[in-house]
Amino acid sequence: MSDLRIRAAVPGDLDAVLAFWKAAAKGSSISDDRDGVERLVTRDPEALLLAERDGELVGTVIAGFDGWRCHLYRLAVHPGRRRQGIGSALLAAAEERFVRLGGRRGDAMVLTGNETAHHAWRAAGYAPEEHWRRWVKPLTE
């Protein structure tokens, strides 16, 4: 994996990230737009991690820490680059960030119907907590 580079996103990466998510990520979020991702990078410049190989964006993860909890979102690997350790490398970088910031436990948003993701998260040591349920309320239209 020595040719894999993981780094924090910068504002110039945002359009490429949004296009990448359309091709590589399952599902979508109300925040999957330029304004949403720009707010993330402005507020927490180290939260959006990118994996690059030979200058090509091949993976992403959002590693958000609010001072209380460590949240993982948008773990995505290019479909043609899966099963090469990219997701594992991204999660390791996210977990290192969390530990450095004082985080104690990572939690991940994983789509219920995404069996491929379930296998990847389990392989990384994560497990569902069935006694919790996510409740949401959109704040904008």
PyMOL commands that set and color helices and strands:
alter all, ss='L'
color gray80, all
select helices_A, chain A and resi 11-24+34-43+79-81+86-101+115-123
alter helices_A, ss='H'
color red, helices_A
select strands_A, chain A and resi 4-8+48-53+56-65+70-77+106-108
alter strands_A, ss='S'
color yellow, strands_A
deselect
rebuild
show_as cartoon
